[in-house]
Each structure stands twice: as structure tokens, then as C-alpha cells.
Amino acid sequence: MTVKITAPKETRANERRVAVVPAVGAKLAKLGAEVSVQSGAGEAARIPDASYEKAEIKVGKLELGKADILLRVQPPSPAEIKKMKEGSILLSFVYANREPETVKALAEAKITCFAMELVPRITRAQAMDALSSQAALAGYYGGLLAATNLNRILPMMTTAVGSIRPAKVLVMGAGVAGLQAIATARRLGAMVEGYDVRSEVAEQVESLGAKFVDTGVSAAGEGGYARELTDEEKAKAAEVLTKHIQNADAIITTAAIPGRDSPKIISEEQIKGMKPGAVIVDLAAEGGGNTPLTKPGETVEVDSVTIVAPLNIPSLLAEHASELYAKNLLNFLELIIADGEINLNWEDEVVAKSCLTHDGEIKNEAAAAAVNGS
């Protein structure tokens, strides 16, 4: 038997990634899959149709009704879902809180959807963790944005007329994106500090050559995320952080919670006390941003402080973002396809916890609550 897998050209604004790249074609074929992509699917990521054809991936018209498995970056529209085959499988980012109508449509059409943001953050699932693969690229790009938006250089430089001191960069949030931002800023020569409410990440920050900002408050939560701080904890942390924020030339904020509003971790008062010419790169703009003055998708100036808040940063690095995402999908597909047949093992924690909808039901409790409350 053969499993038919297809990937469309992404249609949402500012989305340049694609869910299948030529490099995964042979491996998908070994699973017993017939792989196709829509004509022009990889154009925005600079992957021409000819590259797919060389990898023996079919290129042509998108036929949603014939696919057993649909691979996407962004979720399909309700209208597209109606064209999908009942019982077929979708692998995509979804974010149910923001896409209630999409989730309803998936359940009504009896589509089995595995939402990539739901892949559990356990050791065995690291190779399928698309959130982490994309966040790593966002963190790298955040370091570059800090460098290119400052009116000064990051490294120390000795010249015939004297030395220039290195810039001070503060990275707030030491998850995957934050650690990559720290590493990038360090490679560019900045003096870097890292902060996170989870004090146990101090060792990781220091291993990259940065100084950890310890506020005396720890808020480690479940699944690798931080819990919400109490008002008393926020006040204690803010007192320590204000000094570091206002000494920084550039701040990169990375505090994001998938599918939810981003927490405000820098106040307006703290921003107005920053150095003239300082820059904040807000990598959490998708969820509204980490400051109350952030305007998602825009670069704004508050007094003499610049706040840069790009949207969908991985898409700006579409070639490598697509490659990493396609490999995440491949590793997930290896769990559910063997010898040309689909086998959904619901005893597998990764399969079960990643499932958003199946057989007409919304399987994820948080998603069901969000949809039913919409």
C-alpha cells in the first residue's frame, strides 16, 4: 500500500515557509509514501519546483480530496478543510485559542489533526519539537536585529584614536530562543546578561559566556514553561531588573506562551528610564509583545528608545526554517507510518498528546475549552 502525502503553497500573509523540502523526499518514500507538493510551494523559501522533481517528489495541482496526509505550516481555512478527505490526517501548527473556527471545522470534517505546538517537550520527542526548532532561528535573528538597530557596534574595538567599549545586551527569557539570542550576541562581541524567572537555567546562560541576572525569585513551571508570578514576586524581580534594563544598550525579550498572550515583562516606566538610543527587540510580538508599548509588526520609537517587534520571524529565514520544520514532520510521521500504512498508536505519549482532533472530537482539553467558550 501507499500513503499519499501532500503539501500546499502556504497562503497566509508573511508566511514564506513550506512543510516539505526535497531533502526529506527519499526518507518519506522509504516509509511507503507517495509525496507531492503544489506547484510553487517552495518559491518563497527559494526552493524551485525543479528541486522537488529531482528528489522524485511530484509537483502539480493541489488535490486535497486525494491526500491521506496533509502537511502544512499554517492551518488550512475552514473552506479548505471541507475539501479534505474524511479520516485524513493534518500535521500543522494550529494554536486552537486563536483558531476556534478552524478547530471546529476539523472536528466536523472528522479530520485527525496533530498540532505541532502540542508535541510534548520530552526527550524522546526532541526531534519532532517544531516549536524549539523554529524558536532557535528566531533567537539567532533577534541577536542580529539588536546589532543592526543600534546606533553603535556590539564588540569592543581598538582604534588609533582609542578603544570603544562593547555594548551591553540583556536577554530576557532563557528558553530555546533566548539561549540562541545570547549565543549570537556573544559571537558578535557584546557583553551579555541573561535573565529568566526559572533560576535553574542559570548554568545554561553562564555556559554561553553570559552573566545570569538573579532576582531571588524562581518560577519554574510544568513542561519547560514558567508559571505566573505573584504580584509580590513581580515587584521583587522588577526592583532588581530595573537596574539591568536601564544599563542595557539592547534588550531581547523572548517570553512567549504558545497560543496565549505574551506576558508584559518590561514596564513603560522601565522603558522610559533606558539609555538614549537603546533598543528593545521583542520576539514575542505574535502574542502582543512583552512590553505595553510594543506594536506587533512595527518598529516604533518611545522617547529615544526603539522597540522592534517583527512577526513570524522564522519565516524571514525561510530556507532553513522550512528544512528544520520538514524534518520535524518527518520524525513525527515515522511514528505513524510503516510499510505504506498508517498506524495510530494511541498508547504512544507523543501521538496521544499531540492530537488536537480525531473522529469528530476535539481531543485536547484546553482546545476544547477554548473552542466551546468562543
Salt bridges, closest charged atoms under 4 A:
GLU10 OE1 - ARG72 NH2 3.68
GLU15 OE2 - ARG17 NE 2.84
GLU34 OE2 - LYS58 NZ 3.57
GLU43 OE1 - LYS9 NZ 3.58
GLU63 OE2 - LYS66 NZ 3.52
ASP68 OD1 - LYS85 NZ 2.64
GLU80 OE1 - ARG72 NH1 3.50
GLU99 OE2 - ARG12 NH1 2.67
GLU101 OE2 - LYS104 NZ 3.58
ASP129 OD2 - ARG121 NE 3.23
GLU193 OE1 - HIS244 ND1 3.00
ASP196 OD1 - ARG198 NE 2.88
GLU228 OE2 - LYS234 NZ 3.10
GLU233 OE2 - ARG227 NH2 2.87
ASP249 OD2 - ARG152 NH1 3.92
ASP249 OD1 - LYS275 NZ 3.27
GLU268 OE2 - LYS272 NZ 2.96
GLU323 OE2 - LYS327 NZ 3.28
ASP348 OD1 - ARG124 NH2 2.65
GLU349 OE2 - LYS353 NZ 3.10
GLU361 OE1 - LYS363 NZ 3.25
